[in-house]
């Protein structure tokens, strides 16, 4: 800006907020300036802005080529409105829960300019108005008080150069003490608040005057780097790697990093152990979880199965007659092993008869009047388990009776499950922390059957529990490999196994409908164009499947042109163009009819990471959005919308444990860092009726060939071996 240009002052009431970013504070306002006839466009930055408020701005006039004359404010001071019209607009904007345009009118008519004082000091006066009962009064006063504190947090964050979108979450976590807590130790934000990372916390710390080479910063940095390793699935990091990555991130000498590691070890936030002879560092909760999981497995494997000895020579023909299914020799061998073992792993790909085998074992044991419990990591996987076995299956969280009050489980070592046999399905998805909790709740005398496909992607959380249990050689394991005749007619199953063996999938031949297609496309633009055509035209016309309900796009990554974010924005325009009313929060716009996915476990709402639902209503006045998950409606306040994102496309990682009628997979060389066999294998095995891969043949070839040797760094197999 030219320093010669004199700065001007301008003030007026905000008529409309054209745009406001909660992250950066940037806003475009239409302001009714005193003495000017038409509305003025003001551009500036404010933590929070609502129609009706009064702004005092200091800045310069600019003539924008597209938008014409605008006032660019370098400073924007927001004051509560004083005119009756402004107060009504402000209260009716949906900012205060329980007051919409209608009640704003009623309140202003009754209390005039004193309305804010009434809400704050004498809320009982509200009860004298028609339509405002005790419940609404309580809602309004609580929302008003909350709003006040949230505003203070917003202004505090903004003054330290941080976006204000997380202010609601910070308030919900720390309450009225938020500003004090953040000032004491801003690094706690990165640990406690979903969506705030180390870099943001570090930025605040810098503004608050915490020195770059201080021990508090170094300790927070070391913990953050280790947390990043665990986000990639590792339970630990090599000490040398932890030091070098921390030096790179924090840009401070390694002697300070070493001092920080010693301090973290002394405070028992970290634990050091050797893995394969190399010094490694664990976050304490992960080291404890690994030790607990190993101890749990070694405890359960001891002793005789609770059903004693079963004569398999009689049981096998009996169960074949009961189910009408004849078992193959390898399956019969597996049943014998299962009936003789207290702990067993069954692994195999699709079509190898895992379900038939498990059902045969369950039928034999059910006849013995045993108490059998079934569990799976996700709601969808549990539902499928119920359908295939005819017995009720629960999610692991529900089975262990999660207690939202203290964030723990009611079922544990002291209060174990009442079971003779526990069966866990989709066990490749279970991370080490959850497996530890589950094993602790299995009583000593009970048997455990762990079922899963070890060739799929490992769990989203840290550990590779199923692979480690198998690799340890300590636990009896059945590996099913032959594809059954009826499954061999499915191209999805045949090609999944080909991919798993490192062979290219077979292409669809002739004009007959197949359940597996590879559509070559050379550029990302061509992939995108073909993807749209397949979803909106070809699949609905040729297969009669619904483009939103039945078709799921699975992509290797979240970012980039063919990443989930970008695809979602484009698919939303095409598949839900008329959804109204819309709400935009945390960079995503939601409308009724949108397909969404839950990103984090929320035990209060009973929705979990990976659950997919559909937005049913958006209530602007109440600041609520409702989503239906499998017939159950869940409410979100607008400030909680960073827990969900659009789900027309999701990452392949997020699809674990789910099945969809049709799956469409875009594959491009831009995904090259992620292209590996278990990723593509997992994606293909998610489709029930139809799988379509659209992409560069070279990218598919690379994915099929690449079996990455980057095993997760864990010590569970060593612990099971007693090393």
Secondary structure, DSSP 8 states (H G I E B T S, - for coil): --TTS--EEEEEEEEEEEEE-TTT-EEEEEEEETT-SS-EEEEEE-S---TT-EEEEEEEEEEETTTEEEEEEEEEEEE---SHHHHHHHHTTS-STT--HHHHHHHHHHHGGGHHHHHHH-GGGGGGSTT--HHHHHHHHHHHHHHHHHHHHHHHHHHTT--STTHHHHHHHHGGGHHHHHHH-TTHHHHHSTT--HHHHHHHHHHTT--TT-HHHHHHHHHHHHHHHHHTT-SEEEHHHHHHHHHHHH-S-HHHHHHHHHHHHHTTSEEEEEETTEEEEEEHHHHHHHHHHHHHHHHHHSS--TT----HHHHHHHHHHHHS----HHHHHHHHHHHH-SEEEEEE-TTSSHHHHHHHHHHHHHTTT--EEEEESSHHHHHHHHHHHSS-EEEHHHHTTEETTTTEES-SSSS----SEEEEESGGG--HHHHHHHHHTS-TT-EEEEEE-TTS---SSS--HHHHHHHHS-S-EEEE----TTGGG-HHHHHHHHHHTT-------SSS--SEEEEE-SSHHHHHHHHHHIIIIIHHHHH---TTTTEEEEES-SSSTTSHHHHHHHHHHHHSTT--S-EEETTEEE-TT-EEEE-S-BTTTTB-TT-EEEEEEEETTTTEEEEEETTEEEEEEGGGGGGEEE-SEEETGGGTT--EEEEEEEE-GGGGGG--HHHHHHHHTTEEEEEEEEE-HHHHHHHHH----------HHHHHTT-
